[in-house]
Amino acid sequence: KQEVTQIPAALSVPEGENLVLNCSFTDSAIYNLQWFRQDPGKGLTSLLLIQSSQREQTSGRLNASLDKSSGRSTLYIAASQPGDSATYLCAAPGYSSASKIIFGSGTRLSIRP
Amino acid sequence: NAGVTQTPKFRVLKTGQSMTLLCAQDMNHEYMYWYRQDPGMGLRLIHYSVGEGTTAKGEVPDGYNVSRLKKQNFLLGLESAAPSQTSVYFCASSPAGGLHRAGELFFGEGSRLTVL
């Protein structure tokens, strides 16, 4: 059974800092891993999707890496801004079915001006 | 493009009442999902579908039923609502990227359900 864990549950940093969010998964035989952003009271927005054959993906100030052997993914945010404040979630397919996508509980990020 | 649309967006039920949440996607995606989100618990998968006419159980399927009669629609039903089903429900869809590969997830805006 796939389990996805995100630590820490909450993080507060001053504006301008570079930061790393962590995601770990128990089943390394995944097809892909996705990072999402969720603003309060809103739905989820896909940020980055890393296929199993890739080691990282970049979009603007965001960079996500995937290390299947260690069961870990990281989301790196460069030069953080107050607008980056949100909850960040990662999701990975389950063990028995690649279409059964399991989420971590998220990291609530707050960027202080 | 509308993307993924959920109706209704808000609903209040009394214990024991039934209701259906509708999810519609206009992207011709094969896979569709229903999740619930509760404070501090992330998103938990209720049921999912890998194609028209198919459904499968997720992590927390008890108390819910689903149907996928048309490719673009995925219905989530509560036959006898309970206060424990108070939650925000999210629908998502995904293209099938290849043989049993799930692609990028696209989410609806959510449906907030309160059971009194």
Interface residues (C-beta under 8 A of the other chain):
Chain A: Q6 A9 Y31 N32 Q34 F36 K42 G43 L44 T45 S46 L49 L89 A91 P93 S97 A98 S99 K100 I101 I102 F103 G104 S105 G106
Chain B: Y31 Y33 Y35 G40 M41 G42 L43 R44 L45 Y48 V50 A56 G58 E59 F90 A92 S94 A96 G97 H100 R101 A102 G103 E104 L105 F106 F107 G108 E109 G110
